[in-house]
Amino acid sequence: MKAETENDRPVLGKTENDRPVLGKTENDRPVLNKPFGLEEGTCYLVRGKKAETSYMLFQAIVEQGTPGLCITTRFPEKVRSRYRFASVPVWWISFVPGDQHYAPNAIGVLAKVIEGFVDENPAGCVVLLDGVESIMNNIGFDKDMLFVEHLNEYMMSRKAIVLFTVDPECFKLSEFARLERSLESIDEPQLRQALDNPEHYPRTGIR
């Protein structure tokens, strides 16, 4: 069997040889290993039916020391328990009243709190947003798109990465094409393959 080389490994974006990627900061804070090639100041569209893979990537980045924020339509306590997010703030996209609960139609408020978290972590951070479809169902695609584009532009000048989990089947073909044109795209099966390979990246223990 042919031995796998560095060039054979799945890379989800440009590598550090092509353009800047998340790596060690001036304070030598570990952020993300080279195989994923994720770039600071970028919003990524993780397209696929299994949102769990995005949680695995998010967990892997956070476990290396990067501040993280998880925004989800799932019940926060279940998310914290399943993905070992004890020290990670988990905000709930829900109409249920509560602290760090944000209605899916309150995109102005949600954008401001995301911006605040990013600005509080100027050395770099990662945000997982699992709720694009829920927001769209409540405010319509066009307003949802404005929300996504605003965050994308806001992150460009900052050392942050945003992961949007998206199931393409929840959108019309023309709508999903607009999303892909606005964001960097990652294929979920390819991402899962990289995460599951211990030679490329340490296993997260999530199954």
N, CA, C and O of each residue as an XYZ file, in Angstrom:
828
protein
N       0.845     -1.196      0.000
C       0.000      0.000      0.000
C       0.883      1.249      0.000
O       1.865      1.324      0.739
N       0.538      2.190     -0.804
C       1.325      3.422     -0.904
C       1.227      4.235      0.373
O       0.133      4.458      0.891
N       2.362      4.677      0.879
C       2.366      5.494      2.092
C       1.791      6.869      1.778
O       2.054      7.444      0.722
N       1.003      7.381      2.714
C       0.378      8.692      2.517
C       1.405      9.785      2.738
O       2.178      9.737      3.694
N       1.411     10.758      1.865
C       2.317     11.891      1.986
C       1.557     13.127      2.391
O       0.328     13.126      2.450
N       2.311     14.203      2.676
C       1.690     15.479      3.070
C       0.755     15.982      1.990
O      -0.279     16.583      2.280
N       1.137     15.724      0.691
C       0.319     16.225     -0.412
C      -0.976     15.453     -0.578
O      -1.901     15.922     -1.240
N      -1.048     14.244      0.031
C      -2.255     13.432     -0.097
C      -3.305     13.797      0.933
O      -4.470     13.428      0.784
N      -2.917     14.510      1.969
C      -3.837     14.764      3.073
C      -4.919     15.761      2.676
O      -4.648     16.713      1.943
N      -6.149     15.546      3.158
C      -7.208     16.495      2.824
C      -6.968     17.850      3.462
O      -6.716     17.938      4.664
N      -7.045     18.894      2.675
C      -6.904     20.254      3.164
C      -8.165     21.010      2.787
O      -8.559     21.006      1.621
N      -8.801     21.656      3.750
C     -10.108     22.256      3.526
C     -10.031     23.669      3.009
O     -11.039     24.215      2.559
N      -8.881     24.268      3.060
C      -8.719     25.618      2.535
C      -7.291     25.769      2.081
O      -6.580     24.776      1.929
N      -6.864     26.975      1.863
C      -5.471     27.210      1.508
C      -4.572     26.837      2.688
O      -4.980     26.947      3.845
N      -3.363     26.401      2.393
C      -2.420     26.093      3.458
C      -1.631     27.332      3.808
O      -1.743     28.364      3.146
N      -0.825     27.223      4.863
C      -0.067     28.377      5.305
C       1.009     28.770      4.301
O       1.589     29.851      4.399
N       1.283     27.870      3.311
C       2.224     28.238      2.270
C       1.593     29.140      1.222
O       2.299     29.792      0.453
N       0.267     29.179      1.189
C      -0.434     29.965      0.186
C      -0.913     31.301      0.715
O      -0.813     32.318      0.029
N      -1.442     31.303      1.953
C      -1.922     32.540      2.556
C      -1.992     32.329      4.055
O      -1.930     31.190      4.516
N      -2.121     33.405      4.831
C      -2.102     33.257      6.291
C      -3.213     32.343      6.791
O      -4.342     32.411      6.306
N      -2.896     31.488      7.759
C      -3.887     30.614      8.365
C      -3.780     30.731      9.869
O      -2.821     31.294     10.397
N      -4.772     30.195     10.551
C      -4.713     30.189     11.999
C      -3.557     29.313     12.451
O      -3.485     28.138     12.089
N      -2.671     29.869     13.225
C      -1.546     29.121     13.768
C      -1.177     29.712     15.103
O      -2.057     30.166     15.834
N       0.081     29.723     15.442
C       0.483     30.305     16.709
C       0.517     31.812     16.607
O       0.936     32.370     15.592
N       0.080     32.459     17.651
C       0.115     33.908     17.706
C       1.450     34.349     18.273
O       2.331     33.532     18.540
N       1.585     35.672     18.454
C       2.814     36.187     19.023
C       3.065     35.631     20.421
O       4.207     35.558     20.876
N       1.991     35.242     21.092
C       2.119     34.676     22.444
C       2.222     33.156     22.417
O       2.132     32.498     23.453
N       2.415     32.596     21.193
C       2.517     31.149     21.023
C       1.284     30.415     21.520
O       1.376     29.301     22.037
N       0.121     31.052     21.359
C      -1.122     30.361     21.715
C      -1.515     29.445     20.570
O      -1.776     29.934     19.471
N      -1.568     28.099     20.787
C      -1.912     27.211     19.692
C      -3.365     27.407     19.282
O      -4.248     27.543     20.129
N      -3.602     27.421     17.988
C      -4.963     27.624     17.514
C      -5.411     26.465     16.642
O      -6.322     25.729     17.024
N      -4.800     26.286     15.490
C      -5.267     25.249     14.587
C      -4.112     24.676     13.799
O      -3.270     25.426     13.307
N      -4.053     23.352     13.666
C      -2.985     22.718     12.914
C      -3.141     22.944     11.418
O      -4.225     23.269     10.935
N      -2.050     22.768     10.699
C      -1.980     23.080      9.279
C      -2.961     22.326      8.383
O      -3.477     22.934      7.446
N      -3.258     21.027      8.611
C      -4.050     20.297      7.623
C      -5.379     20.931      7.240
O      -5.837     20.745      6.112
N      -6.006     21.669      8.134
C      -7.285     22.265      7.784
C      -7.130     23.561      6.999
O      -8.004     23.904      6.203
N      -6.056     24.274      7.206
C      -5.793     25.468      6.429
C      -6.836     26.549      6.562
O      -7.028     27.318      5.621
N      -7.521     26.646      7.687
C      -8.544     27.676      7.865
C      -7.885     29.039      8.081
O      -6.858     29.144      8.752
N      -8.474     30.056      7.517
C      -7.865     31.381      7.498
C      -8.590     32.344      8.426
O      -9.820     32.371      8.480
N      -7.820     33.125      9.145
C      -8.398     34.148     10.007
C      -9.187     35.165      9.179
O      -8.875     35.411      8.014
N     -10.206     35.747      9.796
C     -10.995     36.758      9.119
C     -11.916     36.197      8.057
O     -12.259     36.889      7.098
N     -12.323     34.935      8.221
C     -13.092     34.251      7.183
C     -14.312     33.552      7.779
O     -14.249     32.972      8.862
N     -15.415     33.621      7.051
C     -16.616     32.863      7.395
C     -16.713     31.671      6.451
O     -16.594     31.814      5.234
N     -16.931     30.496      7.030
C     -16.984     29.265      6.247
C     -18.396     28.677      6.257
O     -19.081     28.664      7.280
N     -18.797     28.200      5.101
C     -20.063     27.511      4.934
C     -19.769     26.013      4.948
O     -19.223     25.479      3.984
N     -20.129     25.335      6.040
C     -19.916     23.887      6.127
C     -21.186     23.222      5.616
O     -22.181     23.129      6.335
N     -21.146     22.763      4.376
C     -22.353     22.270      3.716
C     -22.472     20.752      3.866
O     -21.540     20.009      3.558
N     -23.620     20.315      4.338
C     -23.867     18.893      4.522
C     -25.013     18.671      5.484
O     -25.487     19.611      6.122
N     -25.460     17.430      5.591
C     -26.616     17.125      6.424
C     -26.243     16.867      7.881
O     -27.116     16.879      8.749
N     -24.963     16.634      8.165
C     -24.543     16.277      9.519
C     -23.876     17.467     10.189
O     -22.668     17.661     10.055
N     -24.648     18.256     10.903
C     -24.099     19.421     11.598
C     -23.085     18.999     12.661
O     -22.239     19.797     13.065
N     -23.169     17.759     13.111
C     -22.261     17.271     14.158
C     -20.805     17.441     13.759
O     -19.951     17.671     14.616
N     -20.509     17.329     12.465
C     -19.124     17.455     12.019
C     -18.584     18.845     12.294
O     -17.416     18.998     12.651
N     -19.422     19.862     12.133
C     -18.997     21.232     12.445
C     -18.711     21.382     13.933
O     -17.778     22.084     14.323
N     -19.513     20.725     14.762
C     -19.267     20.759     16.206
C     -17.926     20.100     16.534
O     -17.202     20.557     17.418
N     -17.605     19.036     15.824
C     -16.330     18.357     16.047
C     -15.158     19.273     15.699
O     -14.179     19.342     16.442
N     -15.260     19.976     14.569
C     -14.205     20.903     14.183
C     -14.095     22.039     15.197
O     -12.996     22.409     15.611
N     -15.230     22.581     15.587
C     -15.251     23.655     16.573
C     -14.605     23.190     17.876
O     -13.787     23.907     18.453
N     -14.966     21.998     18.341
C     -14.402     21.468     19.580
C     -12.899     21.292     19.455
O     -12.157     21.599     20.388
N     -12.440     20.795     18.298
C     -11.018     20.581     18.100
C     -10.244     21.892     18.175
O      -9.153     21.935     18.743
N     -10.795     22.952     17.611
C     -10.132     24.258     17.655
C     -10.110     24.796     19.087
O      -9.083     25.288     19.553
N     -11.233     24.703     19.773
C     -11.325     25.211     21.144
C     -10.384     24.451     22.073
O      -9.762     25.049     22.951
N     -10.278     23.149     21.887
C      -9.422     22.345     22.761
C      -7.945     22.678     22.589
O      -7.127     22.308     23.430
N      -7.596     23.373     21.508
C      -6.214     23.814     21.333
C      -5.965     25.172     21.979
O      -4.848     25.686     21.925
N      -6.987     25.756     22.585
C      -6.786     26.993     23.324
C      -7.419     28.229     22.734
O      -7.224     29.324     23.263
N      -8.173     28.096     21.655
C      -8.809     29.247     21.027
C     -10.139     29.554     21.707
O     -10.941     28.641     21.901
N     -10.402     30.811     22.076
C     -11.718     31.158     22.623
C     -12.813     30.847     21.608
O     -12.672     31.144     20.422
N     -13.893     30.255     22.076
C     -14.968     29.872     21.172
C     -16.333     30.267     21.689
O     -16.552     30.379     22.895
N     -17.246     30.477     20.761
C     -18.645     30.782     21.068
C     -19.507     29.897     20.192
O     -19.344     29.877     18.972
N     -20.424     29.162     20.809
C     -21.341     28.281     20.084
C     -22.747     28.870     20.128
O     -23.268     29.171     21.202
N     -23.356     29.031     18.962
C     -24.727     29.528     18.853
C     -25.527     28.454     18.140
O     -25.191     28.071     17.020
N     -26.574     27.968     18.773
C     -27.221     26.757     18.288
C     -28.726     26.788     18.494
O     -29.240     27.518     19.342
N     -29.418     25.987     17.706
C     -30.854     25.791     17.907
C     -31.116     24.617     18.857
O     -32.263     24.358     19.222
N     -30.059     23.913     19.254
C     -30.199     22.790     20.175
C     -30.211     23.305     21.622
O     -29.725     24.401     21.903
N     -30.766     22.511     22.523
C     -30.809     22.912     23.927
C     -29.382     23.004     24.465
O     -28.634     22.030     24.377
N     -28.988     24.149     25.020
C     -27.587     24.377     25.410
C     -26.986     23.322     26.326
O     -25.841     22.918     26.127
N     -27.736     22.865     27.328
C     -27.161     21.895     28.264
C     -26.821     20.581     27.572
O     -25.839     19.931     27.929
N     -27.620     20.185     26.590
C     -27.315     18.961     25.846
C     -26.067     19.150     24.998
O     -25.258     18.232     24.861
N     -25.913     20.333     24.433
C     -24.730     20.628     23.631
C     -23.482     20.600     24.512
O     -22.475     19.997     24.140
N     -23.541     21.248     25.678
C     -22.387     21.270     26.585
C     -21.989     19.863     27.016
O     -20.804     19.546     27.107
N     -22.979     19.031     27.280
C     -22.713     17.678     27.741
C     -22.120     16.820     26.635
O     -21.148     16.101     26.864
N     -22.685     16.885     25.456
C     -22.239     16.012     24.365
C     -20.860     16.384     23.857
O     -20.048     15.508     23.561
N     -20.586     17.693     23.753
C     -19.343     18.122     23.119
C     -18.310     18.672     24.102
O     -17.333     19.290     23.678
N     -18.501     18.464     25.382
C     -17.529     18.886     26.389
C     -17.228     20.384     26.281
O     -16.071     20.798     26.224
N     -18.295     21.181     26.254
C     -18.163     22.633     26.142
C     -18.310     23.308     27.501
O     -18.960     24.349     27.603
N     -17.724     22.737     28.535
C     -17.923     23.261     29.885
C     -17.500     24.720     30.001
O     -18.148     25.496     30.702
N     -16.425     25.100     29.323
C     -15.921     26.468     29.438
C     -16.299     27.343     28.242
O     -15.833     28.476     28.124
N     -17.133     26.817     27.369
C     -17.516     27.543     26.155
C     -18.919     28.107     26.318
O     -19.836     27.359     26.659
N     -19.121     29.409     26.084
C     -20.484     29.941     26.119
C     -21.324     29.350     24.994
O     -20.895     29.317     23.840
N     -22.517     28.886     25.334
C     -23.433     28.318     24.349
C     -24.714     29.149     24.366
O     -25.432     29.166     25.366
N     -24.996     29.827     23.275
C     -26.182     30.663     23.169
C     -27.247     29.923     22.371
O     -26.953     29.195     21.422
N     -28.476     30.129     22.781
C     -29.589     29.366     22.222
C     -30.424     30.245     21.301
O     -30.903     31.301     21.713
N     -30.599     29.808     20.045
C     -31.523     30.470     19.133
C     -32.904     29.889     19.395
O     -33.228     28.788     18.951
N     -33.704     30.646     20.120
C     -34.999     30.133     20.574
C     -35.895     31.289     20.994
O     -35.414     32.339     21.421
N     -37.185     31.090     20.872
C     -38.141     32.082     21.355
C     -38.370     31.970     22.866
O     -39.071     32.794     23.454
N     -37.772     30.943     23.493
C     -37.896     30.773     24.941
C     -37.118     31.897     25.632
O     -35.934     32.073     25.343
N     -37.743     32.665     26.534
C     -37.023     33.750     27.214
C     -35.907     33.203     28.095
O     -36.019     32.114     28.660
N     -34.841     33.969     28.202
C     -33.744     33.563     29.074
C     -32.458     34.276     28.739
O     -32.326     34.901     27.686
N     -31.503     34.172     29.660
C     -30.201     34.780     29.448
C     -29.463     34.059     28.323
O     -29.411     32.829     28.302
N     -28.903     34.805     27.408
C     -28.206     34.273     26.240
C     -29.116     33.408     25.373
O     -28.668     32.460     24.729
N     -30.403     33.755     25.371
C     -31.357     33.175     24.435
C     -31.707     34.268     23.427
O     -32.008     35.398     23.812
N     -31.667     33.934     22.147
C     -31.904     34.939     21.115
C     -32.930     34.420     20.118
O     -32.740     33.367     19.510
N     -34.010     35.161     19.956
C     -35.049     34.763     19.024
C     -34.488     34.728     17.608
O     -33.674     35.579     17.251
N     -34.908     33.760     16.795
C     -34.370     33.647     15.437
C     -34.708     34.822     14.526
O     -34.133     34.957     13.446
N     -35.638     35.672     14.957
C     -35.950     36.858     14.141
C     -35.253     38.115     14.667
O     -35.429     39.198     14.108
N     -34.461     37.980     15.739
C     -33.765     39.130     16.323
C     -32.327     39.175     15.803
O     -31.378     39.105     16.584
N     -32.174     39.291     14.490
C     -30.839     39.182     13.902
C     -29.961     40.388     14.231
O     -28.738     40.258     14.290
N     -30.564     41.555     14.445
C     -29.766     42.723     14.807
C     -29.088     42.536     16.147
O     -27.906     42.843     16.306
N     -29.849     42.028     17.119
C     -29.298     41.774     18.452
C     -28.243     40.676     18.382
O     -27.175     40.796     18.983
N     -28.544     39.606     17.649
C     -27.612     38.489     17.546
C     -26.300     38.926     16.885
O     -25.222     38.518     17.317
N     -26.390     39.738     15.860
C     -25.178     40.228     15.193
C     -24.320     41.041     16.156
O     -23.097     40.906     16.168
N     -24.957     41.881     16.960
C     -24.212     42.729     17.893
C     -23.486     41.905     18.952
O     -22.345     42.212     19.300
N     -24.130     40.872     19.461
C     -23.481     40.089     20.512
C     -22.343     39.244     19.925
O     -21.343     39.007     20.601
N     -22.484     38.793     18.688
C     -21.381     38.072     18.032
C     -20.204     39.018     17.824
O     -19.057     38.663     18.093
N     -20.497     40.223     17.344
C     -19.442     41.219     17.150
C     -18.742     41.536     18.473
O     -17.523     41.702     18.514
N     -19.517     41.617     19.545
C     -18.935     41.901     20.855
C     -17.981     40.817     21.299
O     -16.912     41.114     21.831
N     -18.353     39.551     21.088
C     -17.475     38.438     21.461
C     -16.186     38.475     20.648
O     -15.102     38.265     21.193
N     -16.295     38.737     19.363
C     -15.118     38.798     18.504
C     -14.196     39.941     18.932
O     -12.977     39.773     18.982
N     -14.774     41.091     19.237
C     -13.964     42.246     19.642
C     -13.316     42.043     21.005
O     -12.277     42.636     21.297
N     -13.930     41.203     21.842
C     -13.341     40.893     23.146
C     -12.166     39.927     23.031
O     -11.418     39.734     23.990
N     -12.009     39.327     21.865
C     -10.934     38.359     21.645
C     -10.140     38.739     20.390
O     -10.165     38.015     19.395
N      -9.444     39.867     20.440
C      -8.752     40.361     19.242
C      -7.603     39.475     18.773
O      -7.191     39.563     17.616
N      -7.076     38.614     19.663
C      -5.980     37.729     19.262
C      -6.466     36.547     18.444
O      -5.655     35.804     17.892
N      -7.783     36.361     18.356
C      -8.331     35.262     17.581
C      -9.394     34.492     18.333
O      -9.292     34.308     19.546
N     -10.414     34.041     17.624
C     -11.492     33.244     18.219
C     -12.224     32.506     17.110
O     -11.994     32.738     15.923
N     -13.114     31.612     17.528
C     -13.919     30.860     16.571
C     -15.371     30.891     17.032
O     -15.654     30.759     18.223
N     -16.288     31.067     16.085
C     -17.722     31.092     16.364
C     -18.400     30.024     15.515
O     -18.204     29.968     14.301
N     -19.187     29.189     16.153
C     -20.006     28.202     15.445
C     -21.446     28.674     15.463
O     -22.008     28.905     16.534
N     -22.052     28.823     14.290
C     -23.445     29.226     14.198
C     -24.232     28.118     13.513
O     -24.174     27.953     12.295
N     -24.962     27.369     14.315
C     -25.807     26.281     13.817
C     -27.256     26.750     13.927
O     -27.945     26.448     14.902
N     -27.709     27.492     12.917
C     -29.060     28.029     13.006
C     -29.460     28.885     11.821
O     -30.464     29.595     11.882
N     -28.690     28.828     10.743
C     -28.991     29.644      9.567
C     -30.369     29.314      9.009
O     -31.119     30.207      8.615
N     -30.698     28.016      8.978
C     -32.004     27.621      8.441
C     -33.144     28.125      9.319
O     -34.172     28.568      8.807
N     -32.968     28.058     10.638
C     -34.005     28.534     11.553
C     -34.241     30.024     11.389
O     -35.384     30.480     11.393
N     -33.162     30.782     11.244
C     -33.289     32.224     11.026
C     -34.035     32.493      9.725
O     -34.923     33.344      9.676
N     -33.667     31.759      8.664
C     -34.323     31.948      7.370
C     -35.820     31.651      7.453
O     -36.632     32.374      6.875
N     -36.181     30.594      8.169
C     -37.593     30.219      8.269
C     -38.428     31.270      8.982
O     -39.645     31.324      8.809
N     -37.775     32.109      9.785
C     -38.505     33.120     10.548
C     -38.483     34.503      9.922
O     -39.403     35.291     10.142
N     -37.455     34.816      9.147
C     -37.373     36.171      8.591
C     -37.280     36.187      7.071
O     -37.305     37.256      6.462
N     -37.172     35.017      6.454
C     -37.048     34.959      5.006
C     -35.596     34.931      4.563
O     -34.703     35.367      5.289
N     -35.372     34.414      3.366
C     -34.006     34.223      2.905
C     -33.255     35.530      2.714
O     -32.089     35.626      3.095
N     -33.897     36.541      2.131
C     -33.192     37.786      1.821
C     -32.623     38.450      3.083
O     -31.478     38.902      3.081
N     -33.413     38.509      4.151
C     -32.926     39.102      5.398
C     -31.870     38.213      6.042
O     -30.901     38.707      6.618
N     -32.059     36.909      5.942
C     -31.060     35.968      6.447
C     -29.740     36.180      5.719
O     -28.671     36.140      6.328
N     -29.820     36.404      4.421
C     -28.626     36.620      3.614
C     -27.915     37.908      4.018
O     -26.686     37.953      4.054
N     -28.677     38.944      4.318
C     -28.084     40.209      4.774
C     -27.335     40.002      6.085
O     -26.258     40.564      6.280
N     -27.902     39.198      6.985
C     -27.263     38.876      8.261
C     -25.941     38.161      8.030
O     -24.928     38.518      8.632
N     -25.940     37.157      7.166
C     -24.734     36.385      6.869
C     -23.677     37.276      6.212
O     -22.505     37.230      6.586
N     -24.087     38.076      5.245
C     -23.137     38.947      4.544
C     -22.546     40.001      5.478
O     -21.371     40.349      5.370
N     -23.370     40.503      6.392
C     -22.868     41.488      7.349
C     -21.784     40.876      8.231
O     -20.733     41.483      8.437
N     -22.036     39.678      8.749
C     -21.032     39.027      9.585
C     -19.766     38.720      8.788
O     -18.654     38.865      9.296
N     -19.940     38.300      7.555
C     -18.797     37.999      6.709
C     -17.902     39.227      6.531
O     -16.680     39.129      6.639
N     -18.511     40.372      6.261
C     -17.752     41.608      6.082
C     -17.110     42.060      7.399
O     -15.989     42.569      7.413
N     -17.832     41.866      8.495
C     -17.319     42.297      9.799
C     -16.071     41.510     10.182
O     -15.146     42.064     10.777
N     -16.038     40.216      9.843
C     -14.913     39.365     10.248
C     -13.667     39.574      9.407
O     -12.576     39.187      9.823
N     -13.803     40.175      8.235
C     -12.669     40.272      7.308
C     -11.464     40.977      7.902
O     -10.329     40.614      7.594
N     -11.684     41.975      8.744
C     -10.573     42.734      9.325
C     -10.227     42.263     10.730
O      -9.511     42.954     11.455
N     -10.726     41.097     11.121
C     -10.510     40.602     12.476
C      -9.975     39.176     12.462
O     -10.131     38.456     11.476
N      -9.342     38.772     13.563
C      -8.758     37.436     13.635
C      -9.776     36.449     14.186
O      -9.617     35.896     15.274
N     -10.803     36.250     13.415
C     -11.872     35.346     13.844
C     -12.243     34.423     12.699
O     -12.069     34.753     11.526
N     -12.757     33.262     13.067
C     -13.304     32.314     12.098
C     -14.744     32.033     12.503
O     -15.032     31.811     13.679
N     -15.638     32.043     11.537
C     -17.039     31.713     11.786
C     -17.402     30.498     10.940
O     -17.144     30.464      9.737
N     -17.999     29.508     11.582
C     -18.458     28.296     10.907
C     -19.971     28.305     10.851
O     -20.629     28.240     11.889
N     -20.532     28.384      9.654
C     -21.973     28.285      9.456
C     -22.300     26.863      9.026
O     -21.821     26.412      7.985
N     -23.106     26.147      9.805
C     -23.543     24.816      9.393
C     -24.800     24.963      8.552
O     -25.751     25.626      8.965
N     -24.809     24.351      7.379
C     -25.926     24.531      6.455
C     -26.230     23.218      5.738
O     -25.334     22.556      5.213
N     -27.511     22.858      5.727
C     -27.985     21.724      4.936
C     -28.499     22.271      3.608
O     -29.512     22.970      3.591
N     -27.828     21.972      2.493
C     -28.243     22.531      1.197
C     -29.692     22.237      0.830
O     -30.324     23.013      0.113
N     -30.226     21.102      1.325
C     -31.583     20.720      0.952
C     -32.649     21.621      1.580
O     -33.819     21.554      1.202
N     -32.253     22.455      2.528
C     -33.192     23.388      3.161
C     -33.368     24.661      2.343
O     -34.182     25.516      2.691
N     -32.613     24.790      1.264
C     -32.637     26.004      0.464
C     -32.988     25.693     -0.987
O     -32.769     24.580     -1.464
N     -33.527     26.673     -1.671
C     -33.668     26.566     -3.114
C     -32.277     26.600     -3.729
O     -31.339     27.124     -3.129
N     -32.148     26.043     -4.919
C     -30.842     25.990     -5.561
C     -30.251     27.386     -5.744
O     -29.057     27.593     -5.529
N     -31.083     28.333     -6.138
C     -30.600     29.701     -6.356
C     -30.174     30.354     -5.046
O     -29.213     31.122     -5.012
N     -30.897     30.045     -3.962
C     -30.550     30.605     -2.650
C     -29.219     30.047     -2.160
O     -28.360     30.791     -1.687
N     -29.060     28.751     -2.276
C     -27.820     28.153     -1.796
C     -26.631     28.618     -2.624
O     -25.525     28.764     -2.106
N     -26.861     28.847     -3.904
C     -25.787     29.365     -4.757
C     -25.334     30.738     -4.272
O     -24.141     31.042     -4.311
N     -26.272     31.574     -3.813
C     -25.906     32.881     -3.268
C     -25.068     32.733     -2.003
O     -24.102     33.472     -1.807
N     -25.429     31.793     -1.154
C     -24.639     31.548      0.054
C     -23.218     31.132     -0.299
O     -22.257     31.627      0.290
N     -23.087     30.234     -1.250
C     -21.767     29.740     -1.621
C     -20.907     30.826     -2.259
O     -19.683     30.813     -2.122
N     -21.540     31.756     -2.948
C     -20.769     32.849     -3.548
C     -20.246     33.819     -2.487
O     -19.216     34.465     -2.679
N     -20.957     33.912     -1.381
C     -20.594     34.889     -0.348
C     -19.581     34.354      0.653
O     -18.849     35.135      1.262
N     -19.522     33.031      0.837
C     -18.692     32.441      1.885
C     -17.733     31.419      1.306
O     -17.942     30.899      0.210
N     -16.677     31.140      2.060
C     -15.800     30.031      1.718
C     -16.536     28.727      2.050
O     -17.153     28.611      3.109
N     -16.469     27.770      1.160
C     -17.264     26.561      1.306
C     -16.402     25.368      1.708
O     -15.306     25.174      1.183
N     -16.920     24.565      2.655
C     -16.270     23.331      3.086
C     -17.286     22.199      2.941
O     -18.435     22.329      3.364
N     -16.858     21.098      2.344
C     -17.727     19.949      2.172
C     -17.709     19.101      3.444
O     -16.645     18.669      3.886
N     -18.878     18.865      4.028
C     -18.944     18.159      5.318
C     -18.353     16.753      5.272
O     -17.625     16.393      6.197
N     -18.622     15.935      4.250
C     -17.985     14.604      4.227
C     -16.462     14.674      4.186
O     -15.791     13.862      4.823
N     -15.906     15.638      3.443
C     -14.454     15.794      3.399
C     -13.916     16.212      4.767
O     -12.876     15.727      5.212
N     -14.641     17.118      5.427
C     -14.243     17.544      6.763
C     -14.264     16.377      7.731
O     -13.341     16.221      8.530
N     -15.296     15.559      7.673
C     -15.399     14.410      8.578
C     -14.255     13.430      8.351
O     -13.715     12.860      9.299
N     -13.890     13.239      7.085
C     -12.779     12.349      6.777
C     -11.489     12.834      7.415
O     -10.722     12.043      7.963
N     -11.255     14.130      7.342
C     -10.041     14.687      7.931
C     -10.060     14.577      9.452
O      -9.045     14.248     10.066
N     -11.211     14.852     10.060
C     -11.323     14.789     11.513
C     -11.163     13.367     12.038
O     -10.641     13.163     13.134
N     -11.613     12.380     11.258
C     -11.563     10.993     11.706
C     -10.196     10.343     11.494
O      -9.968      9.225     11.956
N      -9.297     11.020     10.811
C      -7.990     10.444     10.535
C      -6.981     10.951     11.562
O      -6.619     12.128     11.533
N      -6.522     10.093     12.466
C      -5.614     10.542     13.536
C      -4.272     11.030     13.018
O      -3.561     11.737     13.732
N      -3.905     10.667     11.779
C      -2.656     11.153     11.222
C      -2.766     12.614     10.797
O      -1.769     13.331     10.725
N      -3.988     13.037     10.518
C      -4.202     14.418     10.103
C      -4.521     15.313     11.292
O      -4.131     16.480     11.331
N      -5.228     14.754     12.251
C      -5.658     15.574     13.378
C      -6.064     14.666     14.522
O      -6.641     13.608     14.270
N      -5.788     15.033     15.783
C      -6.190     14.194     16.916
C      -7.695     13.976     16.952
O      -8.472     14.891     16.678
N      -8.093     12.783     17.286
C      -9.520     12.484     17.385
C     -10.162     13.253     18.545
O      -9.540     13.464     19.586
N     -11.384     13.657     18.348
C     -12.068     14.428     19.384
C     -12.810     13.543     20.355
O     -13.206     13.996     21.428
N     -13.004     12.288     19.997
C     -13.736     11.386     20.888
C     -15.232     11.457     20.700
O     -15.971     10.807     21.441
N     -15.709     12.229     19.727
C     -17.150     12.334     19.485
C     -17.551     11.327     18.436
O     -16.903     11.215     17.396
N     -18.595     10.605     18.695
C     -19.088      9.633     17.718
C     -20.608      9.725     17.642
O     -21.233      8.991     16.877
